[in-house]
Amino acid sequence: MLDESKAQAMVEFNKQTVFFPSYQFAYSQLSKAVEATEIRKTASCAFIIGPSGSGKSRLCELFTDTFNPPYIECDKDGIFKIITALYCIVPAPVTIKGICTTLLKALGVYPPHGDVHALNELLLDRLKKCRVRVIILDEILRLLNPEAEKARGVTLDWLVTLLSKSEIPIMLAGTEECKLLLKEQKKQSFSPFIRRYCYVAYLEHFKFSELETSEYYMTLKVLDQQLFKLMKFEGDVHLHDLMIMAPLYVASVGSLEYLRQTVHEAVICALTRNSTTLTRQDFFEACQCLNLPKQLSEATNPFTLTLSECLALITAYTNEQANLRTNSAR
């Protein structure tokens, strides 16, 4: 068990976010959508697309937190909870009724069973009374599930209608497959969905590079600085050292989620032994206890490999991904 001060330092470290260039761009797309909506008085929206573990949900939560926290206000019509930013996970299976109910519950309303029209009118009324300025729907990928095929078109049409009536931007976030939603709509001339979702950002897993200008190196360096400051670490082992960053990439394959999990666990190992020094052994132990399904070294702990072995695995993986992209483009 960690003592209170160390546990609090870990909480603070896990709150740290590195706004590397593509992450900053995705965040700015969300901001631009809100600004454009308020200036044009027409809902303009953003769509954040990227693989699992690329930081989409974290980005959406960070953006939500920039708005005023919920608070209670009383007026002649009653007592209302003012919620300026609404973040929700798209329910499965995807239906208009299900999304309406999910949004209403997030607004503090547990509606009785009713038809879609009644729920939609109740939602519009509550969005206005709660002064919602932005809605973020995560996991929109569920619209591409086979069971949602019949509901997909009407759901997208409903979203556009909701945008028009509420004048509130509805941001969407989903995995790479969500590109299909944009492609399908582009085939339709003057698609209202495409016109509304004009701010698109694509997040990716990190590509390995030891260049100081690379997003992978920059992220590790900033995390390292925050880590040493919060934990008061000493020593010469740093996250952006090649002997750490190479096996760390083998373990995480560039996934921001797995990268942070591995670093978190390694720091816990160091703190548990009351050390002020982070060692390669801490990362070895972290990889021993974590399930890292995309790990390039299969059953071998990445931190038992030599640097040349790590770089060989990374090169093979990079070439494989390049070939896949080339073949898919044909």
NULUMLUM-376689 format. One record per residue (C-alpha): y, x, z. Coordinates in nm, 2 decimals. Layout:
<sites>
<site v="Y" u="X" w="Z"/>
...
</sites>
This chain:
<sites>
<site v="0.00" u="0.00" w="0.00"/>
<site v="0.35" u="0.12" w="-0.08"/>
<site v="0.62" u="0.11" w="0.19"/>
<site v="0.91" u="-0.13" w="0.14"/>
<site v="1.15" u="0.12" w="-0.01"/>
<site v="0.90" u="0.24" w="-0.27"/>
<site v="0.79" u="-0.11" w="-0.36"/>
<site v="1.16" u="-0.21" w="-0.41"/>
<site v="1.22" u="0.09" w="-0.62"/>
<site v="0.92" u="-0.01" w="-0.84"/>
<site v="1.07" u="-0.36" w="-0.87"/>
<site v="1.40" u="-0.21" w="-0.99"/>
<site v="1.22" u="0.02" w="-1.23"/>
<site v="1.03" u="-0.27" w="-1.39"/>
<site v="1.35" u="-0.46" w="-1.44"/>
<site v="1.49" u="-0.17" w="-1.65"/>
<site v="1.52" u="-0.24" w="-2.03"/>
<site v="1.58" u="0.01" w="-2.30"/>
<site v="1.79" u="-0.13" w="-2.58"/>
<site v="1.66" u="0.09" w="-2.86"/>
<site v="1.82" u="0.02" w="-3.20"/>
<site v="1.58" u="-0.25" w="-3.34"/>
<site v="1.58" u="-0.42" w="-2.99"/>
<site v="1.96" u="-0.42" w="-2.98"/>
<site v="1.97" u="-0.57" w="-3.33"/>
<site v="1.73" u="-0.85" w="-3.23"/>
<site v="1.95" u="-0.92" w="-2.92"/>
<site v="2.26" u="-0.92" w="-3.13"/>
<site v="2.10" u="-1.18" w="-3.37"/>
<site v="2.06" u="-1.42" w="-3.08"/>
<site v="2.42" u="-1.36" w="-2.97"/>
<site v="2.55" u="-1.41" w="-3.33"/>
<site v="2.37" u="-1.74" w="-3.36"/>
<site v="2.53" u="-1.87" w="-3.04"/>
<site v="2.88" u="-1.74" w="-3.15"/>
<site v="2.84" u="-1.89" w="-3.50"/>
<site v="2.74" u="-2.23" w="-3.36"/>
<site v="3.04" u="-2.24" w="-3.13"/>
<site v="3.28" u="-2.14" w="-3.40"/>
<site v="3.14" u="-2.35" w="-3.69"/>
<site v="3.04" u="-2.65" w="-3.47"/>
<site v="2.71" u="-2.65" w="-3.65"/>
<site v="2.39" u="-2.52" w="-3.50"/>
<site v="2.31" u="-2.18" w="-3.64"/>
<site v="1.98" u="-2.02" w="-3.51"/>
<site v="1.79" u="-1.70" w="-3.48"/>
<site v="1.42" u="-1.63" w="-3.53"/>
<site v="1.26" u="-1.33" w="-3.35"/>
<site v="0.94" u="-1.22" w="-3.51"/>
<site v="0.70" u="-0.94" w="-3.39"/>
<site v="0.35" u="-0.85" w="-3.28"/>
<site v="0.23" u="-0.92" w="-2.93"/>
<site v="0.36" u="-0.66" w="-2.69"/>
<site v="0.67" u="-0.58" w="-2.89"/>
<site v="0.90" u="-0.72" w="-2.62"/>
<site v="0.99" u="-1.06" w="-2.77"/>
<site v="0.95" u="-1.27" w="-2.46"/>
<site v="1.13" u="-1.01" w="-2.25"/>
<site v="1.41" u="-1.01" w="-2.49"/>
<site v="1.43" u="-1.39" w="-2.48"/>
<site v="1.43" u="-1.39" w="-2.10"/>
<site v="1.70" u="-1.13" w="-2.09"/>
<site v="1.92" u="-1.33" w="-2.33"/>
<site v="1.86" u="-1.64" w="-2.12"/>
<site v="1.97" u="-1.45" w="-1.81"/>
<site v="2.31" u="-1.37" w="-1.96"/>
<site v="2.41" u="-1.74" w="-1.93"/>
<site v="2.52" u="-1.90" w="-1.60"/>
<site v="2.23" u="-1.97" w="-1.37"/>
<site v="2.15" u="-2.34" w="-1.31"/>
<site v="2.37" u="-2.53" w="-1.06"/>
<site v="2.41" u="-2.88" w="-0.94"/>
<site v="2.72" u="-3.09" w="-1.03"/>
<site v="2.81" u="-3.44" w="-0.94"/>
<site v="3.01" u="-3.69" w="-1.14"/>
<site v="3.06" u="-4.06" w="-1.18"/>
<site v="2.72" u="-4.09" w="-1.37"/>
<site v="2.52" u="-3.92" w="-1.09"/>
<site v="2.40" u="-3.58" w="-0.99"/>
<site v="2.30" u="-3.34" w="-1.26"/>
<site v="2.15" u="-2.99" w="-1.28"/>
<site v="2.37" u="-2.79" w="-1.52"/>
<site v="2.14" u="-2.56" w="-1.73"/>
<site v="2.32" u="-2.38" w="-2.00"/>
<site v="2.02" u="-2.18" w="-2.13"/>
<site v="1.67" u="-2.33" w="-2.17"/>
<site v="1.37" u="-2.11" w="-2.22"/>
<site v="1.03" u="-2.28" w="-2.29"/>
<site v="0.69" u="-2.20" w="-2.42"/>
<site v="0.58" u="-2.42" w="-2.71"/>
<site v="0.29" u="-2.63" w="-2.57"/>
<site v="-0.05" u="-2.65" w="-2.74"/>
<site v="-0.15" u="-2.84" w="-2.93"/>
<site v="0.19" u="-2.86" w="-3.10"/>
<site v="0.33" u="-3.21" w="-3.13"/>
<site v="0.69" u="-3.34" w="-3.13"/>
<site v="0.61" u="-3.55" w="-2.82"/>
<site v="0.47" u="-3.24" w="-2.64"/>
<site v="0.78" u="-3.03" w="-2.72"/>
<site v="1.01" u="-3.32" w="-2.61"/>
<site v="0.82" u="-3.35" w="-2.28"/>
<site v="0.82" u="-2.98" w="-2.22"/>
<site v="1.20" u="-2.96" w="-2.27"/>
<site v="1.26" u="-3.26" w="-2.05"/>
<site v="1.05" u="-3.12" w="-1.77"/>
<site v="1.25" u="-2.79" w="-1.79"/>
<site v="1.56" u="-3.01" w="-1.75"/>
<site v="1.42" u="-3.17" w="-1.44"/>
<site v="1.31" u="-3.50" w="-1.60"/>
<site v="0.95" u="-3.61" w="-1.58"/>
<site v="0.96" u="-3.90" w="-1.83"/>
<site v="0.72" u="-4.19" w="-1.82"/>
<site v="0.48" u="-4.23" w="-2.12"/>
<site v="0.68" u="-4.35" w="-2.41"/>
<site v="0.70" u="-4.32" w="-2.79"/>
<site v="0.85" u="-4.02" w="-2.96"/>
<site v="1.18" u="-4.20" w="-3.05"/>
<site v="1.24" u="-4.29" w="-2.68"/>
<site v="1.16" u="-3.94" w="-2.56"/>
<site v="1.39" u="-3.79" w="-2.83"/>
<site v="1.68" u="-4.01" w="-2.73"/>
<site v="1.63" u="-3.92" w="-2.37"/>
<site v="1.62" u="-3.55" w="-2.46"/>
<site v="1.94" u="-3.57" w="-2.65"/>
<site v="2.11" u="-3.75" w="-2.36"/>
<site v="1.99" u="-3.50" w="-2.11"/>
<site v="2.08" u="-3.19" w="-2.32"/>
<site v="2.43" u="-3.32" w="-2.33"/>
<site v="2.45" u="-3.40" w="-1.96"/>
<site v="2.30" u="-3.07" w="-1.86"/>
<site v="2.55" u="-2.89" w="-2.10"/>
<site v="2.28" u="-2.69" w="-2.26"/>
<site v="2.43" u="-2.42" w="-2.49"/>
<site v="2.11" u="-2.27" w="-2.62"/>
<site v="1.73" u="-2.35" w="-2.64"/>
<site v="1.47" u="-2.08" w="-2.68"/>
<site v="1.12" u="-2.18" w="-2.79"/>
<site v="0.86" u="-1.90" w="-2.75"/>
<site v="0.51" u="-1.89" w="-2.90"/>
<site v="0.61" u="-2.09" w="-3.21"/>
<site v="0.31" u="-1.93" w="-3.37"/>
<site v="0.11" u="-2.23" w="-3.24"/>
<site v="0.26" u="-2.42" w="-3.53"/>
<site v="0.03" u="-2.21" w="-3.75"/>
<site v="-0.29" u="-2.30" w="-3.57"/>
<site v="-0.53" u="-2.50" w="-3.79"/>
<site v="-0.51" u="-2.81" w="-3.57"/>
<site v="-0.13" u="-2.81" w="-3.61"/>
<site v="-0.13" u="-2.80" w="-3.99"/>
<site v="-0.06" u="-3.18" w="-4.03"/>
<site v="0.21" u="-3.16" w="-3.76"/>
<site v="0.38" u="-2.85" w="-3.90"/>
<site v="0.61" u="-3.00" w="-4.16"/>
<site v="0.72" u="-3.30" w="-3.95"/>
<site v="0.78" u="-3.07" w="-3.65"/>
<site v="1.01" u="-2.84" w="-3.85"/>
<site v="1.19" u="-3.14" w="-3.98"/>
<site v="1.23" u="-3.28" w="-3.63"/>
<site v="1.37" u="-2.94" w="-3.51"/>
<site v="1.63" u="-2.95" w="-3.78"/>
<site v="1.72" u="-3.31" w="-3.69"/>
<site v="1.75" u="-3.21" w="-3.32"/>
<site v="1.98" u="-2.92" w="-3.42"/>
<site v="2.20" u="-3.15" w="-3.62"/>
<site v="2.23" u="-3.42" w="-3.35"/>
<site v="2.26" u="-3.19" w="-3.05"/>
<site v="2.47" u="-2.91" w="-3.22"/>
<site v="2.27" u="-2.67" w="-3.00"/>
<site v="2.11" u="-2.36" w="-3.15"/>
<site v="1.73" u="-2.35" w="-3.10"/>
<site v="1.60" u="-2.00" w="-3.11"/>
<site v="1.24" u="-1.93" w="-3.21"/>
<site v="1.01" u="-1.64" w="-3.12"/>
<site v="0.66" u="-1.57" w="-3.25"/>
<site v="0.42" u="-1.31" w="-3.38"/>
<site v="0.41" u="-1.16" w="-3.73"/>
<site v="0.22" u="-1.46" w="-3.87"/>
<site v="0.54" u="-1.66" w="-3.83"/>
<site v="0.67" u="-1.50" w="-4.14"/>
<site v="0.46" u="-1.76" w="-4.32"/>
<site v="0.69" u="-2.04" w="-4.17"/>
<site v="0.99" u="-1.87" w="-4.34"/>
<site v="0.79" u="-1.82" w="-4.67"/>
<site v="0.67" u="-2.18" w="-4.68"/>
<site v="1.03" u="-2.31" w="-4.63"/>
<site v="1.17" u="-2.07" w="-4.89"/>
<site v="0.95" u="-2.23" w="-5.16"/>
<site v="1.14" u="-2.56" w="-5.10"/>
<site v="1.47" u="-2.56" w="-5.27"/>
<site v="1.77" u="-2.58" w="-5.03"/>
<site v="1.54" u="-2.60" w="-4.73"/>
<site v="1.75" u="-2.72" w="-4.43"/>
<site v="1.52" u="-2.51" w="-4.20"/>
<site v="1.60" u="-2.18" w="-4.39"/>
<site v="1.97" u="-2.26" w="-4.39"/>
<site v="1.97" u="-2.31" w="-4.01"/>
<site v="1.76" u="-2.00" w="-3.93"/>
<site v="1.98" u="-1.75" w="-4.10"/>
<site v="1.96" u="-1.48" w="-3.82"/>
<site v="1.62" u="-1.32" w="-3.84"/>
<site v="1.50" u="-1.01" w="-3.66"/>
<site v="1.17" u="-0.83" w="-3.68"/>
<site v="1.04" u="-0.62" w="-3.39"/>
<site v="0.75" u="-0.38" w="-3.44"/>
<site v="0.53" u="-0.15" w="-3.23"/>
<site v="0.67" u="0.20" w="-3.19"/>
<site v="0.59" u="0.45" w="-3.46"/>
<site v="0.50" u="0.79" w="-3.31"/>
<site v="0.76" u="1.06" w="-3.35"/>
<site v="0.87" u="1.35" w="-3.14"/>
<site v="1.22" u="1.35" w="-3.30"/>
<site v="1.49" u="1.28" w="-3.04"/>
<site v="1.64" u="1.02" w="-3.27"/>
<site v="1.31" u="0.81" w="-3.29"/>
<site v="1.29" u="0.48" w="-3.10"/>
<site v="0.97" u="0.60" w="-2.93"/>
<site v="1.13" u="0.92" w="-2.80"/>
<site v="1.46" u="0.75" w="-2.70"/>
<site v="1.27" u="0.48" w="-2.50"/>
<site v="1.06" u="0.73" w="-2.31"/>
<site v="1.36" u="0.95" w="-2.24"/>
<site v="1.57" u="0.66" w="-2.10"/>
<site v="1.27" u="0.53" w="-1.89"/>
<site v="1.22" u="0.88" w="-1.76"/>
<site v="1.58" u="0.91" w="-1.65"/>
<site v="1.56" u="0.58" w="-1.47"/>
<site v="1.23" u="0.67" w="-1.32"/>
<site v="1.35" u="1.00" w="-1.18"/>
<site v="1.67" u="0.84" w="-1.05"/>
<site v="1.50" u="0.55" w="-0.87"/>
<site v="1.19" u="0.73" w="-0.74"/>
<site v="1.38" u="1.06" w="-0.67"/>
<site v="1.10" u="1.25" w="-0.85"/>
<site v="1.11" u="1.62" w="-0.90"/>
<site v="0.91" u="1.85" w="-1.12"/>
<site v="0.88" u="1.94" w="-1.49"/>
<site v="0.65" u="1.65" w="-1.61"/>
<site v="0.85" u="1.40" w="-1.81"/>
<site v="0.76" u="1.10" w="-2.02"/>
<site v="0.91" u="1.24" w="-2.33"/>
<site v="0.72" u="1.57" w="-2.31"/>
<site v="0.49" u="1.60" w="-2.60"/>
<site v="0.19" u="1.66" w="-2.37"/>
<site v="0.26" u="1.32" w="-2.22"/>
<site v="0.41" u="1.12" w="-2.50"/>
<site v="0.12" u="1.19" w="-2.74"/>
<site v="-0.17" u="1.07" w="-2.52"/>
<site v="0.05" u="0.79" w="-2.40"/>
<site v="0.08" u="0.68" w="-2.76"/>
<site v="-0.30" u="0.71" w="-2.81"/>
<site v="-0.33" u="0.48" w="-2.50"/>
<site v="-0.07" u="0.22" w="-2.60"/>
<site v="-0.07" u="0.25" w="-2.99"/>
<site v="0.31" u="0.19" w="-2.97"/>
<site v="0.29" u="-0.14" w="-2.78"/>
<site v="0.59" u="-0.17" w="-2.55"/>
<site v="0.38" u="-0.38" w="-2.31"/>
<site v="0.09" u="-0.14" w="-2.28"/>
<site v="0.33" u="0.16" w="-2.27"/>
<site v="0.51" u="0.01" w="-1.97"/>
<site v="0.18" u="-0.09" w="-1.80"/>
<site v="0.05" u="0.26" w="-1.83"/>
<site v="0.37" u="0.42" w="-1.70"/>
<site v="0.39" u="0.17" w="-1.41"/>
<site v="0.03" u="0.25" w="-1.31"/>
<site v="0.09" u="0.62" w="-1.33"/>
<site v="0.39" u="0.60" w="-1.10"/>
<site v="0.20" u="0.38" w="-0.86"/>
<site v="-0.07" u="0.66" w="-0.84"/>
<site v="0.20" u="0.92" w="-0.77"/>
<site v="0.37" u="0.71" w="-0.50"/>
<site v="0.04" u="0.62" w="-0.34"/>
<site v="-0.04" u="0.98" w="-0.27"/>
<site v="0.32" u="1.02" w="-0.13"/>
<site v="0.42" u="1.27" w="-0.40"/>
<site v="0.76" u="1.33" w="-0.54"/>
<site v="0.60" u="1.48" w="-0.85"/>
<site v="0.46" u="1.29" w="-1.15"/>
<site v="0.15" u="1.46" w="-1.29"/>
<site v="-0.08" u="1.44" w="-1.59"/>
<site v="-0.36" u="1.34" w="-1.35"/>
<site v="-0.16" u="1.03" w="-1.26"/>
<site v="-0.17" u="0.92" w="-1.62"/>
<site v="-0.54" u="0.99" w="-1.64"/>
<site v="-0.60" u="0.77" w="-1.34"/>
<site v="-0.38" u="0.50" w="-1.48"/>
<site v="-0.58" u="0.49" w="-1.80"/>
<site v="-0.90" u="0.48" w="-1.60"/>
<site v="-0.82" u="0.16" w="-1.43"/>
<site v="-0.63" u="-0.03" w="-1.71"/>
<site v="-0.79" u="-0.22" w="-1.99"/>
<site v="-0.62" u="-0.09" w="-2.30"/>
<site v="-0.80" u="-0.27" w="-2.59"/>
<site v="-0.60" u="-0.10" w="-2.87"/>
<site v="-0.65" u="0.25" w="-2.74"/>
<site v="-0.71" u="0.49" w="-3.03"/>
<site v="-0.96" u="0.71" w="-2.85"/>
<site v="-1.21" u="0.43" w="-2.78"/>
<site v="-1.41" u="0.51" w="-2.47"/>
<site v="-1.24" u="0.85" w="-2.41"/>
<site v="-0.95" u="0.87" w="-2.17"/>
<site v="-0.65" u="0.98" w="-2.38"/>
<site v="-0.54" u="1.22" w="-2.10"/>
<site v="-0.86" u="1.43" w="-2.14"/>
<site v="-0.78" u="1.50" w="-2.50"/>
<site v="-0.61" u="1.81" w="-2.63"/>
<site v="-0.27" u="1.78" w="-2.80"/>
<site v="-0.42" u="1.85" w="-3.14"/>
<site v="-0.69" u="1.58" w="-3.08"/>
<site v="-0.42" u="1.33" w="-2.99"/>
<site v="-0.21" u="1.41" w="-3.29"/>
<site v="-0.52" u="1.39" w="-3.52"/>
<site v="-0.59" u="1.04" w="-3.39"/>
<site v="-0.23" u="0.93" w="-3.43"/>
<site v="-0.21" u="1.07" w="-3.79"/>
<site v="-0.53" u="0.89" w="-3.89"/>
<site v="-0.40" u="0.56" w="-3.74"/>
<site v="-0.06" u="0.60" w="-3.91"/>
<site v="-0.23" u="0.66" w="-4.25"/>
<site v="-0.46" u="0.36" w="-4.20"/>
<site v="-0.16" u="0.14" w="-4.13"/>
<site v="0.03" u="0.27" w="-4.43"/>
<site v="-0.27" u="0.19" w="-4.65"/>
<site v="-0.30" u="-0.16" w="-4.51"/>
<site v="0.07" u="-0.23" w="-4.58"/>
<site v="0.03" u="-0.09" w="-4.94"/>
<site v="-0.27" u="-0.31" w="-5.01"/>
<site v="-0.11" u="-0.62" w="-4.86"/>
<site v="0.19" u="-0.57" w="-5.08"/>
<site v="-0.01" u="-0.57" w="-5.40"/>
</sites>
